[in-house]
Amino acid sequence: MQRLNQIFTKQSTYVPILAIILGLIVGAIVMWMGGFNPFEAYKAMLVKIFGTTYDFGEAIRQVTPLIFTGLSVAFAFRAGLFNIGAEGQFIMGMTAATWVGINTDLPWFIHLPLAVLAGGLAGAIWSGLAGWLKASRGINEVISTIMLNWIAYYFANFMVRVVMIEKGQNRSQDVLPSASASIDWLSALMDNARVHWGTVIALLCSGIFYYILWKTRQGYELRASGHNADAAFYAGINVKGSIVKAMMISGAFAGLGGAFEILGVFKSMAVMNAQPGYGFDGIAVSLLGGNNPFGIVFGAILFGFLSYGSQGMNFELEVPNEIIRIVIGSVIFFVASHGIVKWFLKPFFKKRREEKKGAA
Amino acid sequence: MEQRPIVAELKGITKRFPGIVANDNISLQLRKGEIHALLGENGAGKSTLMNILFGLYQPDEGHIEINGSPVVIDGAGKAIELRIGMVHQHFKLVKPFTVAENIILGNEPTKGATIDIKSANERVKQISEQYGLKVDPRVKIEDITVGMQQRVEILKTLYRGADILIFDEPTAVLTVQEIEELIVILRNLAREGKSIILITHKLKEIMEIADTCTVIRRGKVIGSVSVKESNERQLAEMMVGRSVSFQVDKQKSKPGKPVLEVKDLVVPGEHGKPVVDHVTFDIRAGEVFGIAGVDGNGQTQLIEAITGMRKASGGSVKVLGKELLGTSVRTVTEAGVSHIPEDRHKHGLVLDFSVSENMVLNNYYKEPFTHKGLLNYKAMDENAKKLAEQFDVRMSGIHTEARSLSGGNQQKAIIARELTRDPELIIAVQPTRGLDVGAIEFVHKQLIEARNAGKAVLLVSFELEELYGLSDRLAVIYEGRFMGQMEADEKNEEQIGLMMAGNAMGAAAGHTG
């Protein structure tokens, strides 16, 4: 109990919680001004997420790719790199997994892992390219990854439209059942919600993230290069190698996310009208999670649940999508800007300090 | 002593931080037109006290009186209002702006909707002349020297009407020449009736310019003395709490086998002219080799080339007979070279890492710190605890970020790490920069001990006294070339001075007289 109390009075715990509440309050004000009942709307949101097993499973499905891309962005960030390219790496992961899923006919215990690995590898290579450009030529990774996003996007559409097309459709052929990552028994229990193994792997990846960075020698080098490349160089660390490695690991996370989105959810790849945005949401998620692997899981849950639950507000109360985005945006805004939350808290702290003083 | 009016008085100031009492019931009186030195070891609480006076911290107990009336200084704005100005150790200037633009920043004179830069220039020029600062208001900050930038900071406080000026270790960043100029400026300011608080741990400067000196040790006032009635030794003892020896005890060296052999080393510069130009020297085991010279004559590049951090275009660098030029930093380290770098924030430490992690910065990959590719935090912590104790690194714990240590303790941490790696060659660049006398004495002792234990030491320093005190042999570098090598002896002082100004060894003899 003492311990529990400690956890809840720790700033790193209650600040995010308060931030969410503040965000919801601002969202409520916006909805109220727009002529909607915020209580009804939030109720609709909660019902949408937790109301049925199907919805709950689908909400988890929404969360999963965000964990992957959040980890991707955060890992690069920990090594001092700003990977804007999780989007492109995610798309490359989708494409590679689709191709392997369609074109190889193998028993499932080889086929599925192979397709997943292909996705991870494609993401790793794609980001490794940006890492290599930075290490060897000093090209800023922000610019190169943004460009690589576009290349990945058009390349993927080309692959779907020309190489993997399902005749008469605007999507690729279906991946073979042997490459499916769905958890069929759980899916059956949850009213056919598209739950898949990717969620388990995503959680595993957040553990791997932590393990690599804080438990291995490699991680020490990556963190040292990230915090102070000059000191890392002075210490004899191969800084350029670290850049490439960090980018590749980062891209692998995003690529895995892409692979599972195909193998676990859609089973085929549609022609995209725009970049799907998983990678960009990943930036927000990594920010929400404070670049901490476990924080990111919570960040992804928050982000994913809000976006999924907001469909309920739209459906039940016809709250327009724009207002829903404002609600989501304000929650993220408050979580991301700890300073503001602490400012709100200041009067409370002052009181508490004075009480302490009085007692002493 | 004449009794000039008291302009500022701190009464019973106490400031606590988690785990430490930074200021413990400190009282201090500042009189008009006085230069009041605040002396104390690294981390004694000087800066905390001044940050309280400047309104950046609030004291937990005690209060401040300005011109006899109690005040609450709750921010830098309030401090400026009370005519208190602070010249920080790290300047707060906008580099692409001109001097005048920087000075008026936040308090711009306007003419209609535009900034009246002309009258600003005039005003800056006028103040500059009044105090003998000689600053051109129209040049850009990025184009002027560090010493000039400091004067801009001084001007900034004067422009805002400061009567009390706080200087936080103002000489730490200056060259010898600039220090002398600063001293003249400080005297001018005092003569014009400004009251000056000078935070420092350099005894010489205090003896030279301060009227009063208040000594702080571990957050407490040890005493306030009139400088005239005191001496360096007494101040040093008050500061450190024990008697300090200024002389380094050392026997004559017994040089052994050559450890470092540098031959015809050339490092290309940016504009074609080499920054290190055919430098040749060697250092034997059990010997300290000093490199003297004015900052910026190729010392940095020479050291970087030897340690593998910079590419050389020709020559040879051998450690114990093994050619190292063109290999990697790691190879050089593995060959038994320790390096106390010139810039501790840029190269010496990862400031966001814990002290424990920093203590293994260049041997983290070795047993026992890494075991089968995995980090062994327990071994790292034990190592850090041991080194911190051995080298008296003061901090709230080995898991605190290196960033939160005071400058002197950061330096001690680096020295601890580099000296305990059992190197063959120790390269020490400005190893005592920013340290107080107690710590300097300690570092010097450690270097001499290493030398006595048969290590070779390469020492680069801008302080001649340090070079004389520690080195067995000396070389003088000027524009990337060695002007000559000789025994380190005070007798050579004049010659060394000439060589530092660019006269070669033979020619120098002719110039004396």
Boltz contact constraints between the chains, C-beta under 6 A:
constraints:
  - contact:
      token1: [A, 215]
      token2: [B, 374]
      max_distance: 6.0
  - contact:
      token1: [A, 215]
      token2: [B, 375]
      max_distance: 6.0
  - contact:
      token1: [A, 216]
      token2: [B, 373]
      max_distance: 6.0
  - contact:
      token1: [A, 216]
      token2: [B, 374]
      max_distance: 6.0
  - contact:
      token1: [A, 217]
      token2: [B, 365]
      max_distance: 6.0
  - contact:
      token1: [A, 217]
      token2: [B, 370]
      max_distance: 6.0
  - contact:
      token1: [A, 217]
      token2: [B, 373]
      max_distance: 6.0
  - contact:
      token1: [A, 220]
      token2: [B, 364]
      max_distance: 6.0
  - contact:
      token1: [A, 220]
      token2: [B, 375]
      max_distance: 6.0
  - contact:
      token1: [A, 224]
      token2: [B, 350]
      max_distance: 6.0
  - contact:
      token1: [A, 227]
      token2: [B, 350]
      max_distance: 6.0
  - contact:
      token1: [A, 227]
      token2: [B, 352]
      max_distance: 6.0
  - contact:
      token1: [A, 228]
      token2: [B, 350]
      max_distance: 6.0
  - contact:
      token1: [A, 230]
      token2: [B, 346]
      max_distance: 6.0
  - contact:
      token1: [A, 230]
      token2: [B, 347]
      max_distance: 6.0
  - contact:
      token1: [A, 231]
      token2: [B, 347]
      max_distance: 6.0
  - contact:
      token1: [A, 231]
      token2: [B, 350]
      max_distance: 6.0
  - contact:
      token1: [A, 234]
      token2: [B, 347]
      max_distance: 6.0
  - contact:
      token1: [A, 235]
      token2: [B, 361]
      max_distance: 6.0
  - contact:
      token1: [A, 235]
      token2: [B, 362]
      max_distance: 6.0
  - contact:
      token1: [A, 236]
      token2: [B, 329]
      max_distance: 6.0
  - contact:
      token1: [A, 236]
      token2: [B, 330]
      max_distance: 6.0
  - contact:
      token1: [A, 236]
      token2: [B, 333]
      max_distance: 6.0
  - contact:
      token1: [A, 236]
      token2: [B, 362]
      max_distance: 6.0
